[in-house]
């Protein structure tokens, strides 16, 4: 009887992934603002064990969203296939947004202390893509260096700015504030990122492509170039990955997302130098020489 009772207590942790309505309800409780969660990504694997679920581990309210990807959990669609393109994912897809409009985005993310990095494979945690044609604009990625901000090479000159090292990242919640207007004009566009209230990116210039009228957000776990991990570590098995998201929201103004005092703290900060991570697809581990300090005007 005791064995049965213990199994009953822990049974909820064995439940498979939640449906989208359950996920959207939790996101709505935190107040998702002007961006609307639309659906699970169509390339999430239908065979995944527990791709997206509601979790009691939280920092805002009493629930968060857990994403999980296991080895071989790739999806296929009528026009594209992650299985054929060296990718795996578990993502939520948001409704389309317009360009040339200022946005303030907020995320809380938690990578467990025992998170299984698959670097040097690419691991996107948050990304925005424009449409018609489809191109990635920005990614928040996990790398050997930790959490990095990637102005993606499909739209800009590729760069990886270090936001938070793994020593500080793993095992604790991280607040991400991202402010941009997705503007293609070099005199009007900008991107700013604060991590745990500290300014890490302050860029002025082209922040979208000239064809980028519509774009959208997706987040969770999106792995690409998986074969790089397999090659470097001489294995055919990619380890399980897990991440938690909480308090995801967006507004048109800082004061709608945060209180005035917090906004004033953000606006008062400046940056003197960036830490640029020199990504190498053949690196088995992090190397100190992979970090280069550069002036704030290096971004293009």
SULCOR-V704888 format. One record per backbone hydrogen bond with DSSP energy under -1.0 kcal/mol. NH is the residue of the N-H (numbers start at 1). CO is the residue of the C=O. If there is no record, write none. Layout:
nh co
NH CO
NH CO
This chain:
nh co
5 1
6 2
7 3
8 4
9 5
10 6
13 10
14 11
15 12
18 52
23 19
24 20
25 21
26 22
27 23
28 24
29 25
30 26
34 250
35 32
38 93
39 93
41 91
44 41
48 45
53 66
55 64
64 55
65 245
66 53
67 243
68 51
69 241
73 70
74 72
77 80
82 75
87 82
88 223
90 221
92 219
93 39
94 217
95 36
97 215
99 213
100 182
103 180
104 251
105 178
106 249
107 176
108 246
109 174
110 244
115 112
117 115
121 118
122 224
124 222
125 140
126 140
127 218
128 138
129 216
130 135
131 214
135 130
137 128
138 128
139 150
140 126
141 148
142 123
143 146
146 143
147 164
148 141
149 161
150 139
152 137
152 150
155 152
156 152
161 149
162 275
163 147
164 147
169 165
170 166
171 111
172 169
174 109
176 107
177 194
178 105
179 192
180 103
188 185
189 185
191 203
192 179
193 201
194 177
195 198
196 175
198 195
200 193
201 193
203 191
205 189
207 183
212 209
215 97
216 129
218 127
219 92
220 125
221 90
222 124
223 88
224 122
226 86
228 225
230 226
231 227
232 228
233 229
235 230
241 69
243 67
244 110
245 65
246 108
249 106
251 104
256 253
257 254
258 254
263 259
264 260
265 261
266 262
267 263
268 264
269 266
274 294
276 292
277 160
278 290
279 277
283 280
290 287
291 288
292 276
294 274
298 295
